[in-house]
Amino acid sequence: MNNEALGMNNNRVLVITAVEAERDAVVRGLRGAAGFDVVAAGVGTARAAAGTAAALAAGGYRLVISAGIGGGFEGRAAVGTVVVASKVIAADLGAETPEGFLSLDELGFGSSCIAVDVTLADTVAAALKQAGLPASTGAVLTVSTVTGTGETASELIRRNPDAAAEAMEGYGAAVAAKRLGLPFLELRTISNAVGPRDRSAWRIKEALEVLEAASAALREAVS
Protein backbone atom coordinates (compact mmCIF):
# COMPACT_ATOMS: atom_id res chain seq x y z
CA MET A 1 0.00 0.00 0.00
CA ASN A 2 1.45 3.37 -0.96
CA ASN A 3 1.46 6.57 1.08
CA GLU A 4 -1.39 8.13 -0.92
CA ALA A 5 -3.56 5.13 -0.14
CA LEU A 6 -2.81 5.70 3.54
CA GLY A 7 -3.90 9.30 3.25
CA MET A 8 -0.39 10.73 3.24
CA ASN A 9 0.74 13.38 0.80
CA ASN A 10 4.52 13.02 1.06
CA ASN A 11 4.79 16.69 1.93
CA ARG A 12 6.81 16.69 5.15
CA VAL A 13 10.52 17.28 5.72
CA LEU A 14 12.41 15.12 8.21
CA VAL A 15 15.34 16.80 9.95
CA ILE A 16 17.68 14.44 11.79
CA THR A 17 20.13 15.73 14.41
CA ALA A 18 22.47 13.85 16.71
CA VAL A 19 21.77 15.47 20.08
CA GLU A 20 18.99 17.44 21.74
CA ALA A 21 20.92 20.74 21.69
CA GLU A 22 21.08 20.55 17.88
CA ARG A 23 17.42 19.55 17.66
CA ASP A 24 16.39 22.47 19.86
CA ALA A 25 18.42 24.94 17.78
CA VAL A 26 16.75 23.69 14.59
CA VAL A 27 13.29 23.88 16.18
CA ARG A 28 13.90 27.44 17.34
CA GLY A 29 15.03 28.40 13.84
CA LEU A 30 11.99 26.81 12.19
CA ARG A 31 9.73 28.89 14.49
CA GLY A 32 6.82 26.52 14.36
CA ALA A 33 6.81 26.18 10.57
CA ALA A 34 4.42 23.51 9.37
CA GLY A 35 5.68 20.49 7.49
CA PHE A 36 8.87 19.81 9.48
CA ASP A 37 9.62 17.01 11.93
CA VAL A 38 12.88 17.28 13.88
CA VAL A 39 14.31 14.17 15.55
CA ALA A 40 17.44 13.76 17.69
CA ALA A 41 18.48 10.24 16.72
CA GLY A 42 21.74 9.97 18.66
CA VAL A 43 25.45 10.17 17.91
CA GLY A 44 27.06 8.12 15.17
CA THR A 45 26.22 6.52 11.87
CA ALA A 46 24.29 3.55 13.24
CA ARG A 47 22.00 5.65 15.43
CA ALA A 48 21.44 8.13 12.61
CA ALA A 49 20.50 5.34 10.20
CA ALA A 50 18.21 3.61 12.68
CA GLY A 51 16.54 6.83 13.80
CA THR A 52 16.00 8.02 10.24
CA ALA A 53 14.59 4.67 9.13
CA ALA A 54 12.24 4.53 12.11
CA ALA A 55 10.90 8.02 11.40
CA LEU A 56 10.53 7.35 7.66
CA ALA A 57 8.55 4.18 8.35
CA ALA A 58 5.55 6.39 9.12
CA GLY A 59 5.61 7.65 5.53
CA GLY A 60 4.61 11.09 4.32
CA TYR A 61 8.10 12.54 3.79
CA ARG A 62 9.53 14.20 0.68
CA LEU A 63 13.01 15.17 1.94
CA VAL A 64 15.51 14.13 4.62
CA ILE A 65 18.03 16.57 6.08
CA SER A 66 20.90 15.72 8.44
CA ALA A 67 21.65 18.90 10.39
CA GLY A 68 23.98 19.82 13.21
CA ILE A 69 27.38 21.15 14.11
CA GLY A 70 30.67 19.74 12.87
CA GLY A 71 34.34 20.29 12.22
CA GLY A 72 35.67 22.30 9.31
CA PHE A 73 38.83 21.61 7.35
CA GLU A 74 41.37 24.42 7.49
CA GLY A 75 41.11 26.84 4.60
CA ARG A 76 37.79 25.34 3.49
CA ALA A 77 35.25 25.93 6.25
CA ALA A 78 36.06 28.33 9.06
CA VAL A 79 34.54 28.25 12.53
CA GLY A 80 31.17 30.02 12.45
CA THR A 81 30.41 29.21 8.80
CA VAL A 82 27.86 26.83 7.29
CA VAL A 83 28.61 23.94 4.94
CA VAL A 84 25.90 22.44 2.75
CA ALA A 85 27.02 19.01 1.57
CA SER A 86 27.66 18.54 -2.14
CA LYS A 87 27.99 14.83 -1.32
CA VAL A 88 28.32 12.64 1.75
CA ILE A 89 31.28 10.31 2.21
CA ALA A 90 31.81 7.57 4.82
CA ALA A 91 35.46 8.48 5.10
CA ASP A 92 36.66 5.68 7.36
CA LEU A 93 34.47 2.85 6.06
CA GLY A 94 36.86 0.42 4.40
CA ALA A 95 40.01 -1.51 5.15
CA GLU A 96 43.51 -0.67 6.28
CA THR A 97 46.29 -2.36 4.29
CA PRO A 98 50.09 -2.13 4.22
CA GLU A 99 49.69 -0.03 1.06
CA GLY A 100 47.17 2.32 2.67
CA PHE A 101 43.45 2.73 3.18
CA LEU A 102 40.99 1.03 0.79
CA SER A 103 37.50 2.49 0.56
CA LEU A 104 34.31 0.46 0.34
CA ASP A 105 34.29 1.22 -3.40
CA GLU A 106 37.82 -0.11 -3.88
CA LEU A 107 36.94 -3.24 -1.93
CA GLY A 108 33.95 -3.84 -4.21
CA PHE A 109 31.41 -3.84 -1.38
CA GLY A 110 29.30 -0.87 -2.44
CA SER A 111 29.91 2.84 -2.26
CA SER A 112 31.10 5.03 0.58
CA CYS A 113 29.76 8.11 -1.25
CA ILE A 114 26.11 9.14 -1.45
CA ALA A 115 24.98 11.93 -3.73
CA VAL A 116 22.72 14.72 -2.55
CA ASP A 117 20.20 16.74 -4.52
CA VAL A 118 22.77 19.20 -5.89
CA THR A 119 20.20 21.68 -7.22
CA LEU A 120 18.50 21.81 -3.84
CA ALA A 121 21.87 22.06 -2.05
CA ASP A 122 22.78 25.06 -4.19
CA THR A 123 19.39 26.62 -3.50
CA VAL A 124 19.85 26.20 0.25
CA ALA A 125 23.40 27.60 0.13
CA ALA A 126 22.13 30.63 -1.80
CA ALA A 127 19.34 31.15 0.74
CA LEU A 128 21.84 31.02 3.59
CA LYS A 129 24.02 33.62 1.91
CA GLN A 130 21.01 35.83 1.24
CA ALA A 131 20.24 35.63 4.96
CA GLY A 132 23.72 36.96 5.66
CA LEU A 133 25.29 33.68 6.72
CA PRO A 134 28.74 32.64 5.45
CA ALA A 135 27.87 29.47 3.56
CA SER A 136 29.59 27.18 1.10
CA THR A 137 29.14 23.75 -0.44
CA GLY A 138 31.57 20.85 -0.27
CA ALA A 139 31.86 17.19 0.62
CA VAL A 140 30.95 16.39 4.21
CA LEU A 141 32.79 13.39 5.63
CA THR A 142 31.10 10.99 8.03
CA VAL A 143 33.59 9.52 10.50
CA SER A 144 33.22 7.09 13.39
CA THR A 145 36.07 8.71 15.30
CA VAL A 146 36.38 12.51 15.42
CA THR A 147 39.70 13.60 13.97
CA GLY A 148 42.19 14.64 16.64
CA THR A 149 45.52 15.08 14.87
CA GLY A 150 46.93 17.07 12.01
CA GLU A 151 48.20 13.88 10.40
CA THR A 152 44.71 12.36 10.23
CA ALA A 153 43.24 15.60 8.91
CA SER A 154 45.84 15.69 6.14
CA GLU A 155 45.21 12.04 5.26
CA LEU A 156 41.47 12.63 5.04
CA ILE A 157 42.05 15.55 2.68
CA ARG A 158 44.44 13.47 0.60
CA ARG A 159 41.79 10.76 0.18
CA ASN A 160 38.92 13.23 -0.22
CA PRO A 161 40.25 16.35 -1.96
CA ASP A 162 36.89 18.17 -1.94
CA ALA A 163 36.20 17.63 1.78
CA ALA A 164 34.95 20.73 3.59
CA ALA A 165 33.67 19.37 6.90
CA GLU A 166 33.38 16.26 9.02
CA ALA A 167 30.65 14.94 11.30
CA MET A 168 29.42 11.56 12.51
CA GLU A 169 25.88 11.03 11.20
CA GLY A 170 25.31 12.13 7.61
CA TYR A 171 26.09 8.87 5.83
CA GLY A 172 23.76 6.88 8.08
CA ALA A 173 20.82 9.21 7.51
CA ALA A 174 21.59 9.31 3.78
CA VAL A 175 21.56 5.51 3.51
CA ALA A 176 18.08 5.39 5.07
CA ALA A 177 16.80 8.14 2.76
CA LYS A 178 18.30 6.53 -0.32
CA ARG A 179 16.72 3.19 0.56
CA LEU A 180 13.31 4.84 0.13
CA GLY A 181 14.29 6.90 -2.88
CA LEU A 182 14.07 10.21 -1.01
CA PRO A 183 16.29 13.24 -1.69
CA PHE A 184 18.82 14.03 1.02
CA LEU A 185 20.70 17.09 2.25
CA GLU A 186 23.29 17.62 4.97
CA LEU A 187 23.93 20.94 6.67
CA ARG A 188 26.73 21.57 9.17
CA THR A 189 27.60 24.70 11.12
CA ILE A 190 31.27 24.71 12.04
CA SER A 191 32.21 24.67 15.72
CA ASN A 192 35.89 23.72 15.43
CA ALA A 193 38.74 23.09 13.06
CA VAL A 194 39.43 19.50 12.01
CA GLY A 195 42.84 18.56 13.40
CA PRO A 196 44.58 18.60 16.78
CA ARG A 197 41.96 18.23 19.51
CA ASP A 198 41.77 21.53 21.40
CA ARG A 199 38.52 21.85 23.35
CA SER A 200 39.39 25.41 24.38
CA ALA A 201 39.13 26.47 20.73
CA TRP A 202 35.72 24.91 20.14
CA ARG A 203 32.81 27.30 19.69
CA ILE A 204 29.82 25.03 20.25
CA LYS A 205 27.46 27.70 21.61
CA GLU A 206 28.20 29.95 18.65
CA ALA A 207 27.78 27.08 16.17
CA LEU A 208 24.38 26.25 17.66
CA GLU A 209 23.37 29.89 17.27
CA VAL A 210 24.40 29.75 13.61
CA LEU A 211 22.46 26.47 13.26
CA GLU A 212 19.36 28.24 14.56
CA ALA A 213 19.81 31.07 12.05
CA ALA A 214 20.53 28.60 9.25
CA SER A 215 17.35 26.68 10.07
CA ALA A 216 15.30 29.85 9.64
CA ALA A 217 16.74 30.28 6.15
CA LEU A 218 16.34 26.56 5.48
CA ARG A 219 12.65 26.83 6.28
CA GLU A 220 12.16 29.23 3.40
CA ALA A 221 14.44 27.40 0.97
CA VAL A 222 12.76 23.98 1.15
CA SER A 223 9.15 24.96 1.84
C-alpha positions as CSV (number, residue, x, y, z in Angstrom):
1,M,0.0,0.0,0.0
2,N,1.5,3.4,-1.0
3,N,1.5,6.6,1.1
4,E,-1.4,8.1,-0.9
5,A,-3.6,5.1,-0.1
6,L,-2.8,5.7,3.5
7,G,-3.9,9.3,3.2
8,M,-0.4,10.7,3.2
9,N,0.7,13.4,0.8
10,N,4.5,13.0,1.1
11,N,4.8,16.7,1.9
12,R,6.8,16.7,5.2
13,V,10.5,17.3,5.7
14,L,12.4,15.1,8.2
15,V,15.3,16.8,10.0
16,I,17.7,14.4,11.8
17,T,20.1,15.7,14.4
18,A,22.5,13.8,16.7
19,V,21.8,15.5,20.1
20,E,19.0,17.4,21.7
21,A,20.9,20.7,21.7
22,E,21.1,20.6,17.9
23,R,17.4,19.5,17.7
24,D,16.4,22.5,19.9
25,A,18.4,24.9,17.8
26,V,16.7,23.7,14.6
27,V,13.3,23.9,16.2
28,R,13.9,27.4,17.3
29,G,15.0,28.4,13.8
30,L,12.0,26.8,12.2
31,R,9.7,28.9,14.5
32,G,6.8,26.5,14.4
33,A,6.8,26.2,10.6
34,A,4.4,23.5,9.4
35,G,5.7,20.5,7.5
36,F,8.9,19.8,9.5
37,D,9.6,17.0,11.9
38,V,12.9,17.3,13.9
39,V,14.3,14.2,15.6
40,A,17.4,13.8,17.7
41,A,18.5,10.2,16.7
42,G,21.7,10.0,18.7
43,V,25.4,10.2,17.9
44,G,27.1,8.1,15.2
45,T,26.2,6.5,11.9
46,A,24.3,3.6,13.2
47,R,22.0,5.6,15.4
48,A,21.4,8.1,12.6
49,A,20.5,5.3,10.2
50,A,18.2,3.6,12.7
51,G,16.5,6.8,13.8
52,T,16.0,8.0,10.2
53,A,14.6,4.7,9.1
54,A,12.2,4.5,12.1
55,A,10.9,8.0,11.4
56,L,10.5,7.3,7.7
57,A,8.6,4.2,8.4
58,A,5.5,6.4,9.1
59,G,5.6,7.7,5.5
60,G,4.6,11.1,4.3
61,Y,8.1,12.5,3.8
62,R,9.5,14.2,0.7
63,L,13.0,15.2,1.9
64,V,15.5,14.1,4.6
65,I,18.0,16.6,6.1
66,S,20.9,15.7,8.4
67,A,21.7,18.9,10.4
68,G,24.0,19.8,13.2
69,I,27.4,21.2,14.1
70,G,30.7,19.7,12.9
71,G,34.3,20.3,12.2
72,G,35.7,22.3,9.3
73,F,38.8,21.6,7.4
74,E,41.4,24.4,7.5
75,G,41.1,26.8,4.6
76,R,37.8,25.3,3.5
77,A,35.2,25.9,6.2
78,A,36.1,28.3,9.1
79,V,34.5,28.2,12.5
80,G,31.2,30.0,12.4
81,T,30.4,29.2,8.8
82,V,27.9,26.8,7.3
83,V,28.6,23.9,4.9
84,V,25.9,22.4,2.8
85,A,27.0,19.0,1.6
86,S,27.7,18.5,-2.1
87,K,28.0,14.8,-1.3
88,V,28.3,12.6,1.8
89,I,31.3,10.3,2.2
90,A,31.8,7.6,4.8
91,A,35.5,8.5,5.1
92,D,36.7,5.7,7.4
93,L,34.5,2.8,6.1
94,G,36.9,0.4,4.4
95,A,40.0,-1.5,5.2
96,E,43.5,-0.7,6.3
97,T,46.3,-2.4,4.3
98,P,50.1,-2.1,4.2
99,E,49.7,0.0,1.1
100,G,47.2,2.3,2.7
101,F,43.4,2.7,3.2
102,L,41.0,1.0,0.8
103,S,37.5,2.5,0.6
104,L,34.3,0.5,0.3
105,D,34.3,1.2,-3.4
106,E,37.8,-0.1,-3.9
107,L,36.9,-3.2,-1.9
108,G,34.0,-3.8,-4.2
109,F,31.4,-3.8,-1.4
110,G,29.3,-0.9,-2.4
111,S,29.9,2.8,-2.3
112,S,31.1,5.0,0.6
113,C,29.8,8.1,-1.3
114,I,26.1,9.1,-1.4
115,A,25.0,11.9,-3.7
116,V,22.7,14.7,-2.6
117,D,20.2,16.7,-4.5
118,V,22.8,19.2,-5.9
119,T,20.2,21.7,-7.2
120,L,18.5,21.8,-3.8
121,A,21.9,22.1,-2.0
122,D,22.8,25.1,-4.2
123,T,19.4,26.6,-3.5
124,V,19.9,26.2,0.2
125,A,23.4,27.6,0.1
126,A,22.1,30.6,-1.8
127,A,19.3,31.2,0.7
128,L,21.8,31.0,3.6
129,K,24.0,33.6,1.9
130,Q,21.0,35.8,1.2
131,A,20.2,35.6,5.0
132,G,23.7,37.0,5.7
133,L,25.3,33.7,6.7
134,P,28.7,32.6,5.5
135,A,27.9,29.5,3.6
136,S,29.6,27.2,1.1
137,T,29.1,23.8,-0.4
138,G,31.6,20.9,-0.3
139,A,31.9,17.2,0.6
140,V,31.0,16.4,4.2
141,L,32.8,13.4,5.6
142,T,31.1,11.0,8.0
143,V,33.6,9.5,10.5
144,S,33.2,7.1,13.4
145,T,36.1,8.7,15.3
146,V,36.4,12.5,15.4
147,T,39.7,13.6,14.0
148,G,42.2,14.6,16.6
149,T,45.5,15.1,14.9
150,G,46.9,17.1,12.0
151,E,48.2,13.9,10.4
152,T,44.7,12.4,10.2
153,A,43.2,15.6,8.9
154,S,45.8,15.7,6.1
155,E,45.2,12.0,5.3
156,L,41.5,12.6,5.0
157,I,42.1,15.6,2.7
158,R,44.4,13.5,0.6
159,R,41.8,10.8,0.2
160,N,38.9,13.2,-0.2
161,P,40.2,16.4,-2.0
162,D,36.9,18.2,-1.9
163,A,36.2,17.6,1.8
164,A,35.0,20.7,3.6
165,A,33.7,19.4,6.9
166,E,33.4,16.3,9.0
167,A,30.6,14.9,11.3
168,M,29.4,11.6,12.5
169,E,25.9,11.0,11.2
170,G,25.3,12.1,7.6
171,Y,26.1,8.9,5.8
172,G,23.8,6.9,8.1
173,A,20.8,9.2,7.5
174,A,21.6,9.3,3.8
175,V,21.6,5.5,3.5
176,A,18.1,5.4,5.1
177,A,16.8,8.1,2.8
178,K,18.3,6.5,-0.3
179,R,16.7,3.2,0.6
180,L,13.3,4.8,0.1
181,G,14.3,6.9,-2.9
182,L,14.1,10.2,-1.0
183,P,16.3,13.2,-1.7
184,F,18.8,14.0,1.0
185,L,20.7,17.1,2.3
186,E,23.3,17.6,5.0
187,L,23.9,20.9,6.7
188,R,26.7,21.6,9.2
189,T,27.6,24.7,11.1
190,I,31.3,24.7,12.0
191,S,32.2,24.7,15.7
192,N,35.9,23.7,15.4
193,A,38.7,23.1,13.1
194,V,39.4,19.5,12.0
195,G,42.8,18.6,13.4
196,P,44.6,18.6,16.8
197,R,42.0,18.2,19.5
198,D,41.8,21.5,21.4
199,R,38.5,21.9,23.3
200,S,39.4,25.4,24.4
201,A,39.1,26.5,20.7
202,W,35.7,24.9,20.1
203,R,32.8,27.3,19.7
204,I,29.8,25.0,20.3
205,K,27.5,27.7,21.6
206,E,28.2,30.0,18.6
207,A,27.8,27.1,16.2
208,L,24.4,26.2,17.7
209,E,23.4,29.9,17.3
210,V,24.4,29.7,13.6
211,L,22.5,26.5,13.3
212,E,19.4,28.2,14.6
213,A,19.8,31.1,12.1
214,A,20.5,28.6,9.2
215,S,17.4,26.7,10.1
216,A,15.3,29.9,9.6
217,A,16.7,30.3,6.1
218,L,16.3,26.6,5.5
219,R,12.6,26.8,6.3
220,E,12.2,29.2,3.4
221,A,14.4,27.4,1.0
222,V,12.8,24.0,1.2
223,S,9.2,25.0,1.8
